[in-house]
């Protein structure tokens, strides 16, 4: 095992290294002792060390050769010129609204599958975080396992050190709080505000009014819960334009009548502290489709 993977959890290493092998098959090898580290049976939470030797049987060829993602040509063309920043550790892209970040039940391929095909020289490319399918903007991919671990540590343990700013067009004239502290709880296919939920904090600043019935907000995530911005703004009485899950049907009809389509939530800026003490700020331009709604008399 080389130093690049030192400190990484064994289960995460295996799932990243053998992407086409079912996780259940890998964990079964661990449970039965057929996958060993330095000759010893080991738990999946074991953290790898430089010089470790992994011993495992030849995997089921059918599983290992599982059908790769079929990335549509149109998606490859759409993402090819979406890179906002690239260095030795990171590949940052401007994700279009309507594009999933990864393959799913009803999604043949997403951003990560597309870039693995566009950039075959980066075999360890991974998503460092997620954006909802209908949210556009800054999406950070890690080129190496060590970079991925560093970003995950920032996002999970040191959230106050990384800045995530979004733009949102919401219903009504915002006159609410500049900070929302409402715990969020997952329930089936939705997220709700509930005392038993996880801590969630969102900061809000008015950018400008849009006509008499909408507001453009700049929103900063202090925590990264699922659907956090959408739920917090809806709870505050100002659902996001085009939100078909948490939004207002009446407001969404008005948005559609004004020429608007899709969800109006955009990851505009991310400021990432680098290990060397410097900061990397990446901006994604506001989508062109927003201009019509911003100029409307909503």
Buried (B, 14 or more C-beta within 10 A) or exposed (E): BEEBBBEBBBBBBBBBBBBEBEEEEBBEBBEEEEBBBEEEEBEBEBEBBEEBEBEBEEBEEEEEEEEEBEBEEEBBEBBEEBBBBEEEBBBBBBBBBEBBBBBEEEBEBBBBBBBBBBBEEBEBBBBBBEBBBBBBBBBBBBBBBBBBBBBBEBBEEEBEEBBBBBBBBBBBBBEBEEEBEBBBBBEEEEBBBEEEBBEBBBBBEBBEEBBEBBBBBBBBBBBBBBBBBBBBBBBBEBBBBBBEBBBBEEBBEBBEEBEBBBBBBBBBBBBBBEEEEEEBEBBBEBBEBBEEBBEBEB
